[in-house]
Amino acid sequence: MAQVELIMPKMGESVHEATIIKWLKNEGDKIALDEPVLEIATDKVDSEIPSTTEGTLSKRLFKEGEVVQVGKPIAIITTGAAVAVPVSAPVTPTKASASEPVFSKNGDAATAKVEHVSIPKNSSSGKFYSPLVRNIAKQEGVSVAELEAISGTGKDGRVTKHDILTYLPNKKQGIVVTEKRAVPTVAVEIQAPPVIVSGTDEIIEMDRMRKLIADHMVMSKRVSPHVTSYVEADVTNIVKWRDKVKGVFEKREGEKVTFTPVFVEAVASAIRDFPMINVSVDGTKIIKRKNINIGMATALPTGNLIVPVIKNADRFNLVGLTKAVNDLANRARINKLQPDEIQGGTFTITNVGGFGNVMGAPIINQPQVAILAIGVIKKKPVVLETKEGDTIAIRSMMFLSLSYDHRVVDGMLGGSFLRRVADYLEKFDINRTV
């Protein structure tokens, strides 16, 4: 008999840990090669971890709800092979208790009394704290205010394990970092109003993804002053073009062509014209993104929303965009996206027209500074200016709405960008080949 470690796999350059959501196999169960053993979750994506060998699940090294670092063993599988594979010691669970080790001045483990504090996943300023950082803060009695004052070296200013461990020696010596403010301010605690529940009401607990969405939306509204601009676009040429090519395209490529890749192409072109839409804000610094990575909000069968990202969308032709859009949307709906495929977006498109809505005022997907909502395409009478005079014609029209962060995007930039997107759509070549 041999024992093989099932390792927490690498799920992208920016993903370093995952939470075990559900074990699909019990100890003693037989497992086939590539059969799912457990479900895990990163910040946004749920994934299944398949077995790397055939055998029997002899030991589960972590419980549901615990956080595991990438590269660490999560289970032991016993196989029929004659050569044994060395098994690493189980990873210490991340759940804290008063008698568990805490980090000392030099980062080594030491036993100390723990002052338990409650650390939210997202602070009121928009900072995200990973489960590992929250756990260390809880063990060491680091307050939310202290975490807020720590200068994070991670992506988008996140406080990393190294940052909090570097801060701990100062705390143990009585040196506590406080946030520097230019003028005195009064902290206002925002509380949700009490909700009265009657005997006929049904109480539904949010699932994990809905909780993440709720936290992200509240954080975005607190971080960015939102402004929304609207334009109406004549997309008759696009509608006629799609009607003309969709049959040929599906027969040749084996998949359908939708309006979404056309919208993505127009947005990518407009971003090249107005690159200051493709930015993020870090305090008083503006981070200008070189790559144009466009996220497309996708509704899931559960009613939740996820945003897969088309990386370097401006480098695709229309056929490439069509295949990318279809692939990401299809895999999003069956929960097969990889963590890296929902990260790194620099601009987001959401299609409210898919639900029959004419327009919307979407919330910015942080840390981006703008999001475009696409309304339903409807035929309506429109006045057209011709050389022979004005005339009324039936045209396919739609509204586009752009919500943007007024800290760095003013009305001129936001309005000009939105108008440029509409211009690209209205000038679409009806004779274009794919």
RODO-2510 file (C-alpha; in nm, 4 decimals, decimal comma):
residues 434
     n   res          X          Y          Z
     1     m     0,0000     0,0000     0,0000
     2     a     0,1095     0,3556    -0,0671
     3     q    -0,0137     0,6834     0,0712
     4     v    -0,0454     0,9800    -0,1625
     5     e    -0,1025     1,3399    -0,0578
     6     l    -0,3836     1,5318    -0,2251
     7     i    -0,2392     1,8832    -0,2563
     8     m    -0,4253     2,2143    -0,2638
     9     p    -0,3551     2,3056    -0,6284
    10     k    -0,2223     2,6329    -0,7629
    11     m    -0,5234     2,8268    -0,8903
    12     g    -0,3627     3,1383    -1,0350
    13     e    -0,0798     3,3805    -0,9714
    14     s    -0,2784     3,5913    -0,7231
    15     v    -0,4509     3,3076    -0,5343
    16     h    -0,2601     3,1849    -0,2293
    17     e    -0,5270     3,0165    -0,0169
    18     a    -0,8732     2,8662    -0,0351
    19     t    -1,1523     2,7724     0,2045
    20     i    -1,2863     2,4172     0,2193
    21     i    -1,6600     2,4459     0,1603
    22     k    -1,7710     2,0835     0,1482
    23     w    -1,6153     1,7379     0,1549
    24     l    -1,7701     1,5196    -0,1164
    25     k    -1,6005     1,2031     0,0122
    26     n    -1,5798     1,0543     0,3618
    27     e    -1,2833     0,8753     0,5107
    28     g    -1,2923     0,5172     0,3877
    29     d    -1,4674     0,5987     0,0591
    30     k    -1,3317     0,4613    -0,2667
    31     i    -1,2130     0,7310    -0,5123
    32     a    -1,1580     0,7059    -0,8856
    33     l    -0,8967     0,9034    -1,0769
    34     d    -1,0191     1,2610    -1,1432
    35     e    -1,3278     1,2073    -0,9254
    36     p    -1,4173     1,5216    -0,7218
    37     v    -1,3136     1,4875    -0,3576
    38     l    -1,4085     1,8262    -0,2117
    39     e    -1,5365     2,1739    -0,2962
    40     i    -1,3250     2,4814    -0,2229
    41     a    -1,3785     2,8551    -0,2514
    42     t    -1,1501     3,1514    -0,3110
    43     d    -1,2688     3,5116    -0,2819
    44     k    -1,5302     3,4631    -0,5553
    45     v    -1,5078     3,1267    -0,7277
    46     d    -1,6195     2,7858    -0,6026
    47     s    -1,4254     2,4914    -0,7477
    48     e    -1,4065     2,1148    -0,7150
    49     i    -1,0737     1,9427    -0,6405
    50     p    -1,0426     1,6069    -0,8222
    51     s    -0,8391     1,3112    -0,7029
    52     t    -0,4952     1,2749    -0,8596
    53     t    -0,4987     0,8969    -0,8131
    54     e    -0,7276     0,5990    -0,7656
    55     g    -0,7614     0,4625    -0,4144
    56     t    -0,9299     0,5108    -0,0782
    57     l    -0,9628     0,8373     0,1154
    58     s    -0,7824     0,7422     0,4354
    59     k    -0,7625     1,0830     0,6069
    60     r    -0,9070     1,4327     0,5676
    61     l    -0,6531     1,6829     0,7022
    62     f    -0,8875     1,9811     0,7286
    63     k    -1,2453     2,0429     0,8276
    64     e    -1,5123     2,2267     0,6301
    65     g    -1,4767     2,6014     0,6706
    66     e    -1,1009     2,5936     0,7296
    67     v    -0,8511     2,7839     0,5139
    68     v    -0,5668     2,5996     0,3383
    69     q    -0,2601     2,7487     0,1718
    70     v    -0,1838     2,6572    -0,1890
    71     g     0,0657     2,3692    -0,2063
    72     k    -0,0329     2,2172     0,1279
    73     p    -0,1731     1,8617     0,1610
    74     i    -0,5459     1,8468     0,2276
    75     a    -0,6056     1,4725     0,2322
    76     i    -0,4316     1,1347     0,2286
    77     i    -0,5314     0,8757    -0,0316
    78     t    -0,4239     0,5118     0,0069
    79     t    -0,3514     0,3364    -0,3199
    80     g    -0,2651    -0,0182    -0,4179
    81     a     0,0866     0,0794    -0,5283
    82     a     0,3785    -0,0983    -0,3651
    83     v     0,5991     0,2086    -0,3203
    84     a     0,5041     0,4427    -0,0409
    85     v     0,4994     0,8160    -0,0955
    86     p     0,6218     1,0296     0,1983
    87     v     0,3357     1,2083     0,3717
    88     s     0,3783     1,5548     0,5151
    89     a     0,2484     1,6352     0,8598
    90     p    -0,1035     1,7794     0,8651
    91     v    -0,1245     2,1539     0,8388
    92     t    -0,2216     2,3240     1,1635
    93     p    -0,5857     2,4344     1,1451
    94     t    -0,6357     2,8082     1,1304
    95     k    -0,9072     2,8220     1,3939
    96     a    -0,7791     3,0216     1,6907
    97     s    -0,8142     2,9416     2,0608
    98     a    -0,6697     3,0877     2,3790
    99     s    -0,4101     2,8113     2,4138
   100     e    -0,2893     2,8012     2,0546
   101     p     0,0460     2,9510     1,9465
   102     v     0,0683     3,3204     1,8668
   103     f     0,3472     3,4991     1,6837
   104     s     0,6266     3,6521     1,8870
   105     k     0,8516     3,9484     1,8085
   106     n     1,0654     3,7556     1,5602
   107     g     0,7740     3,5678     1,4053
   108     d     0,8318     3,2417     1,5996
   109     a     0,5506     3,0673     1,7807
   110     a     0,5004     3,1472     2,1477
   111     t     0,2195     3,0781     2,3913
   112     a     0,0289     3,3783     2,5137
   113     k    -0,3139     3,4793     2,6246
   114     v    -0,5250     3,5836     2,3283
   115     e    -0,7504     3,8844     2,3249
   116     h    -1,0262     3,7953     2,0818
   117     v    -1,1391     4,0725     1,8500
   118     s    -1,3843     4,0685     1,5623
   119     i    -1,2218     4,1549     1,2283
   120     p    -1,4546     4,2081     0,9299
   121     k    -1,3587     4,0762     0,5873
   122     n    -1,3983     4,4242     0,4367
   123     s    -1,3324     4,7378     0,6369
   124     s    -1,5354     5,0568     0,6044
   125     s    -1,2539     5,2061     0,3933
   126     g    -1,2730     4,9208     0,1441
   127     k    -0,9678     4,7228     0,2565
   128     f    -0,9967     4,3443     0,2213
   129     y    -0,8470     4,1217     0,4903
   130     s    -0,7715     3,7589     0,4052
   131     p    -0,8753     3,4784     0,6440
   132     l    -0,5093     3,4311     0,7420
   133     v    -0,4590     3,7989     0,8301
   134     r    -0,7877     3,8093     1,0222
   135     n    -0,6891     3,4991     1,2144
   136     i    -0,3485     3,6437     1,3153
   137     a    -0,5156     3,9716     1,4159
   138     k    -0,7673     3,7788     1,6251
   139     q    -0,4948     3,5807     1,8018
   140     e    -0,2799     3,8877     1,8683
   141     g    -0,5599     4,1248     1,9679
   142     v    -0,4914     4,3613     1,6775
   143     s    -0,7879     4,5967     1,6436
   144     v    -0,9619     4,6992     1,3234
   145     a    -0,8247     5,0522     1,3670
   146     e    -0,4685     4,9175     1,3866
   147     l    -0,5200     4,7043     1,0750
   148     e    -0,6527     5,0095     0,8924
   149     a    -0,3365     5,2011     0,9792
   150     i    -0,0979     4,9281     0,8598
   151     s     0,0410     5,0107     0,5157
   152     g    -0,0296     4,7013     0,3038
   153     t     0,2243     4,5801     0,0489
   154     g    -0,0098     4,3342    -0,1231
   155     k    -0,2176     4,3790    -0,4361
   156     d    -0,4364     4,6916    -0,4221
   157     g    -0,2860     4,7774    -0,0833
   158     r    -0,3924     4,4575     0,0921
   159     v    -0,2361     4,3822     0,4297
   160     t    -0,0346     4,0618     0,3892
   161     k     0,0866     3,8071     0,6445
   162     h     0,4321     3,9692     0,6245
   163     d     0,2831     4,3151     0,6937
   164     i     0,0997     4,2117     1,0096
   165     l     0,3915     4,0030     1,1389
   166     t     0,6222     4,3025     1,0839
   167     y     0,3816     4,5188     1,2839
   168     l     0,3478     4,2807     1,5813
   169     p     0,6916     4,3524     1,7426
   170     n     0,5992     4,7218     1,7628
   171     k     0,2682     4,6353     1,9240
   172     k     0,4372     4,4123     2,1825
   173     q     0,6693     4,7031     2,2710
   174     g     0,3700     4,9309     2,3183
   175     i     0,4163     5,1162     1,9890
   176     v     0,0740     5,1218     1,8258
   177     v     0,0292     5,2667     1,4784
   178     t    -0,2552     5,5137     1,4502
   179     e    -0,4048     5,6534     1,1358
   180     k    -0,2770     6,0020     1,0538
   181     r    -0,5422     6,2596     0,9728
   182     a    -0,4929     6,6175     0,8560
   183     v    -0,7967     6,7406     1,0514
   184     p    -1,0013     6,5965     1,3370
   185     t    -1,2944     6,3880     1,2200
   186     v    -1,5998     6,2428     1,3857
   187     a    -1,6536     5,8726     1,3297
   188     v    -2,0099     5,7918     1,2311
   189     e    -2,1181     5,4323     1,2748
   190     i    -2,3501     5,3176     1,0002
   191     q    -2,6047     5,0668     1,1192
   192     a    -2,8747     4,8867     0,9286
   193     p    -3,2272     4,9565     1,0546
   194     p    -3,3953     4,6849     1,2632
   195     v    -3,6109     4,4427     1,0675
   196     i    -3,9351     4,3162     1,2182
   197     v    -4,0215     3,9591     1,1203
   198     s    -4,3765     3,8327     1,1401
   199     g    -4,4861     3,4744     1,1761
   200     t    -4,5735     3,4431     0,8069
   201     d    -4,2366     3,5669     0,6763
   202     e    -3,9720     3,3293     0,5444
   203     i    -3,6112     3,3820     0,6562
   204     i    -3,3530     3,2892     0,3915
   205     e    -2,9845     3,2815     0,4827
   206     m    -2,7575     3,4333     0,2164
   207     d    -2,5232     3,1837     0,0533
   208     r    -2,1478     3,2493     0,0501
   209     m    -2,1428     3,4163    -0,2913
   210     r    -2,4372     3,6456    -0,2122
   211     k    -2,2621     3,7584     0,1073
   212     l    -1,9490     3,8416    -0,0939
   213     i    -2,1531     4,0346    -0,3503
   214     a    -2,3346     4,2267    -0,0770
   215     d    -2,0089     4,3229     0,0965
   216     h    -1,8502     4,4254    -0,2349
   217     m    -2,1441     4,6436    -0,3373
   218     v    -2,1619     4,8247    -0,0028
   219     m    -1,7855     4,8790    -0,0094
   220     s    -1,7990     5,0212    -0,3626
   221     k    -2,0665     5,2775    -0,2771
   222     r    -1,8699     5,3874     0,0284
   223     v    -1,5414     5,4153    -0,1595
   224     s    -1,6499     5,5849    -0,4839
   225     p    -1,8828     5,8807    -0,5425
   226     h    -2,0953     5,7401    -0,8268
   227     v    -2,2160     5,9437    -1,1239
   228     t    -2,4135     5,7943    -1,4141
   229     s    -2,4410     5,9277    -1,7706
   230     y    -2,6731     5,7997    -2,0462
   231     v    -2,6793     5,7966    -2,4265
   232     e    -2,9092     5,6359    -2,6819
   233     a    -2,7528     5,4511    -2,9746
   234     d    -2,8904     5,3386    -3,3095
   235     v    -2,7745     4,9765    -3,3477
   236     t    -2,9824     4,8908    -3,6537
   237     n    -2,6753     4,7964    -3,8582
   238     i    -2,5564     4,5569    -3,5872
   239     v    -2,8962     4,3876    -3,5649
   240     k    -2,9154     4,3447    -3,9437
   241     w    -2,5558     4,2211    -3,9601
   242     r    -2,6149     3,9578    -3,6931
   243     d    -2,9334     3,8379    -3,8634
   244     k    -2,7321     3,7986    -4,1828
   245     v    -2,4288     3,6111    -4,0425
   246     k    -2,5584     3,4123    -3,7452
   247     g    -2,6618     3,1058    -3,9454
   248     v    -2,3352     3,0862    -4,1399
   249     f    -2,1291     3,1511    -3,8271
   250     e    -2,3008     2,8815    -3,6213
   251     k    -2,2649     2,6255    -3,9021
   252     r    -1,8952     2,7081    -3,9466
   253     e    -1,7848     2,7619    -3,5849
   254     g    -2,0334     2,5410    -3,4006
   255     e    -2,1517     2,8210    -3,1721
   256     k    -2,3781     3,1241    -3,1766
   257     v    -2,2741     3,4837    -3,2319
   258     t    -2,4368     3,7297    -2,9916
   259     f    -2,4285     4,1066    -2,9547
   260     t    -2,1905     4,0911    -2,6557
   261     p    -1,8621     4,0544    -2,8499
   262     v    -1,9593     4,3566    -3,0610
   263     f    -2,0139     4,5592    -2,7437
   264     v    -1,6809     4,4391    -2,5998
   265     e    -1,5018     4,5391    -2,9198
   266     a    -1,6570     4,8883    -2,9124
   267     v    -1,5647     4,9378    -2,5472
   268     a    -1,2043     4,8233    -2,6047
   269     s    -1,1723     5,0675    -2,8952
   270     a    -1,3139     5,3535    -2,6859
   271     i    -1,0745     5,2728    -2,3996
   272     r    -0,7818     5,3083    -2,6410
   273     d    -0,9188     5,6530    -2,7274
   274     f    -0,9762     5,7473    -2,3603
   275     p    -0,7166     5,5526    -2,1567
   276     m    -0,7915     5,7426    -1,8336
   277     i    -1,1109     5,5374    -1,8048
   278     n    -0,8857     5,2324    -1,7665
   279     v    -0,7454     5,3266    -1,4243
   280     s    -0,7663     5,2478    -1,0538
   281     v    -0,7302     5,4738    -0,7496
   282     d    -0,4830     5,4042    -0,4681
   283     g    -0,5194     5,6808    -0,2113
   284     t    -0,4073     5,9941    -0,3961
   285     k    -0,2379     5,7964    -0,6742
   286     i    -0,3961     5,7024    -1,0074
   287     i    -0,2872     5,3648    -1,1463
   288     k    -0,3106     5,3745    -1,5260
   289     r    -0,3594     5,0209    -1,6593
   290     k    -0,1653     4,9150    -1,9658
   291     n    -0,3807     4,6105    -2,0450
   292     i    -0,7463     4,6343    -2,1393
   293     n    -0,9146     4,3531    -1,9462
   294     i    -1,2911     4,3664    -1,9823
   295     g    -1,5168     4,1865    -1,7369
   296     m    -1,8668     4,0817    -1,8378
   297     a    -2,1211     4,0415    -1,5596
   298     t    -2,2864     3,7008    -1,5941
   299     a    -2,6020     3,5862    -1,4152
   300     l    -2,5801     3,2390    -1,2622
   301     p    -2,8626     2,9833    -1,2271
   302     t    -2,8557     3,0484    -0,8509
   303     g    -2,9485     3,4132    -0,9092
   304     n    -2,6021     3,5323    -0,8108
   305     l    -2,3655     3,7260    -1,0346
   306     i    -2,0063     3,6627    -1,1396
   307     v    -1,7732     3,8634    -1,3637
   308     p    -1,5370     3,6593    -1,5844
   309     v    -1,2675     3,8698    -1,7514
   310     i    -1,1515     3,8790    -2,1143
   311     k    -0,7821     3,9602    -2,0794
   312     n    -0,6322     4,1936    -2,3437
   313     a    -0,9707     4,2250    -2,5133
   314     d    -0,8375     4,4835    -2,7607
   315     r    -0,6082     4,2203    -2,9182
   316     f    -0,8919     3,9888    -3,0295
   317     n    -1,0729     3,9989    -3,3608
   318     l    -1,4501     3,9576    -3,3598
   319     v    -1,4342     3,5789    -3,3997
   320     g    -1,1884     3,5525    -3,1106
   321     l    -1,4071     3,7732    -2,8910
   322     t    -1,7132     3,5631    -2,9758
   323     k    -1,5391     3,2430    -2,8729
   324     a    -1,3986     3,4006    -2,5562
   325     v    -1,7380     3,5428    -2,4544
   326     n    -1,9202     3,2136    -2,5153
   327     d    -1,6554     3,0057    -2,3383
   328     l    -1,6416     3,2215    -2,0251
   329     a    -2,0198     3,2600    -2,0024
   330     n    -2,0834     2,8867    -2,0448
   331     r    -1,8223     2,7832    -1,7885
   332     a    -1,9412     3,0507    -1,5446
   333     r    -2,2918     2,9002    -1,5451
   334     i    -2,1628     2,5510    -1,4629
   335     n    -1,9140     2,6703    -1,2000
   336     k    -1,6020     2,5774    -1,3995
   337     l    -1,4168     2,9109    -1,4003
   338     q    -1,0622     2,9304    -1,2668
   339     p    -0,9866     3,1992    -1,0022
   340     d    -0,7581     3,3933    -1,2386
   341     e    -1,0438     3,4191    -1,4912
   342     i    -1,2416     3,6518    -1,2640
   343     q    -0,9477     3,8670    -1,1555
   344     g    -0,7514     4,1486    -1,3140
   345     g    -1,0431     4,3251    -1,4800
   346     t    -0,9947     4,6925    -1,5640
   347     f    -1,3461     4,7709    -1,6931
   348     t    -1,6821     4,5924    -1,6663
   349     i    -1,9871     4,5542    -1,8922
   350     t    -2,3248     4,4451    -1,7590
   351     n    -2,6211     4,3644    -1,9847
   352     v    -2,9416     4,4738    -1,8120
   353     g    -3,1189     4,4409    -2,1477
   354     g    -3,1121     4,0646    -2,1049
   355     f    -3,3882     4,1099    -1,8458
   356     g    -3,5922     4,3481    -2,0626
   357     n    -3,4630     4,6642    -1,8891
   358     v    -3,4115     4,9747    -2,1014
   359     m    -3,1310     5,1147    -1,8849
   360     g    -2,9644     5,0922    -1,5453
   361     a    -2,7263     5,2683    -1,3077
   362     p    -2,4806     4,9903    -1,2129
   363     i    -2,2430     4,9915    -0,9162
   364     i    -1,8715     5,0118    -0,9990
   365     n    -1,6753     4,6867    -0,9693
   366     q    -1,3869     4,7971    -0,7453
   367     p    -1,1029     4,8747    -0,7885
   368     q    -1,2154     4,9846    -1,1354
   369     v    -1,3516     5,3348    -1,1921
   370     a    -1,6288     5,2734    -1,4479
   371     i    -1,8921     5,0192    -1,5532
   372     l    -2,1127     5,0187    -1,8636
   373     a    -2,4738     4,8979    -1,8597
   374     i    -2,6320     4,7884    -2,1879
   375     g    -3,0089     4,8200    -2,2212
   376     v    -3,2567     4,6174    -2,4249
   377     i    -3,2642     4,6695    -2,8016
   378     k    -3,6090     4,7932    -2,9077
   379     k    -3,7547     4,9054    -3,2377
   380     k    -3,8988     5,2562    -3,2297
   381     p    -3,9767     5,5450    -3,4669
   382     v    -3,6784     5,7777    -3,4988
   383     v    -3,6316     6,1061    -3,6842
   384     l    -3,3506     6,0733    -3,9405
   385     e    -3,1813     6,3690    -4,1046
   386     t    -3,1251     6,3154    -4,4785
   387     k    -3,0246     6,5308    -4,7728
   388     e    -3,3886     6,5390    -4,8781
   389     g    -3,4994     6,6493    -4,5308
   390     d    -3,6085     6,4887    -4,2075
   391     t    -3,7906     6,1583    -4,2188
   392     i    -3,9287     5,9107    -3,9679
   393     a    -3,8004     5,5524    -3,9804
   394     i    -3,8236     5,2386    -3,7673
   395     r    -3,4809     5,1788    -3,6103
   396     s    -3,3328     4,9412    -3,3512
   397     m    -3,2378     5,1615    -3,0566
   398     m    -3,0779     5,0997    -2,7185
   399     f    -2,9637     5,2972    -2,4144
   400     l    -2,6090     5,2812    -2,2775
   401     s    -2,5376     5,4010    -1,9250
   402     l    -2,1976     5,4565    -1,7680
   403     s    -2,1455     5,4757    -1,3911
   404     y    -1,8081     5,6235    -1,3002
   405     d    -1,5982     5,7252    -1,0025
   406     h    -1,6238     6,1038    -0,9791
   407     r    -1,2986     6,1247    -0,7809
   408     v    -1,1003     6,0742    -1,1017
   409     v    -1,3534     6,0652    -1,3872
   410     d    -1,5352     6,3919    -1,4416
   411     g    -1,8404     6,4533    -1,6609
   412     m    -1,6375     6,5476    -1,9659
   413     l    -1,4304     6,2282    -1,9667
   414     g    -1,7189     6,0008    -1,8670
   415     g    -1,9613     6,1557    -2,1153
   416     s    -1,7088     6,1641    -2,4010
   417     f    -1,6118     5,8014    -2,3471
   418     l    -1,9746     5,6892    -2,3407
   419     r    -2,0529     5,8836    -2,6576
   420     r    -1,7501     5,7259    -2,8290
   421     v    -1,8749     5,3759    -2,7462
   422     a    -2,2110     5,4662    -2,9026
   423     d    -2,0342     5,6091    -3,2085
   424     y    -1,8456     5,2837    -3,2662
   425     l    -2,1722     5,0882    -3,2427
   426     e    -2,3599     5,3208    -3,4780
   427     k    -2,0814     5,3119    -3,7381
   428     f    -2,0631     4,9314    -3,7406
   429     d    -2,0091     4,7984    -4,0959
   430     i    -2,3152     4,5947    -4,1982
   431     n    -2,1067     4,4205    -4,4679
   432     r    -1,8383     4,3058    -4,2238
   433     t    -1,7305     3,9425    -4,2616
   434     v    -1,6523     3,6984    -3,9812
***
